């Protein structure tokens, strides 16, 4: 009995191969992998996380993490399986009517997968003056506003949404760099830049995935170069 892979399976294999090739070539370092099947909702989710690899040419700390995720749900999986022709249908496929297409030549309502990109920047600093917390928050907002155009320059385009989220927390804990009896607030911040695509992708875009992964790597390099110049000289 042969296994006919779904669109999700094929896209996942191509995406995984493109990311692992960069890891093998020591251009990135994979830091996380998730492959989930939700039986309750019959949805599938695949995610790879990675950052730039520290090398002799780039010895500085890498502060950014990229996350690429694919997801599909019951409607797309069921639509694909129900629309899949039987062997008899395949034998007479040349007699079947071509599916309707839109103005761009794409098949309407074609089953596919959602694609989502995220870029994370985490920073932790001790602040010996709690009154400067507001100043720190405003500083992080300015930092995010300066980094956002880097992401926009690479990813902005029709059918894409770029969002930024900044979260900040304060934790009281001993400061190992000062008096051990002194408790200082640890200031943590995270910048998250998200690139969401308005349309699903399918096997028509499968050959574009290696280029997409390389653009993710390029985004990490641009962001890291900017941070190294201003914060990690």
Order of alpha helices (4+ residues) and beta strands (2+ residues): alpha-beta-beta-beta-alpha-alpha-beta-alpha-beta-beta-alpha
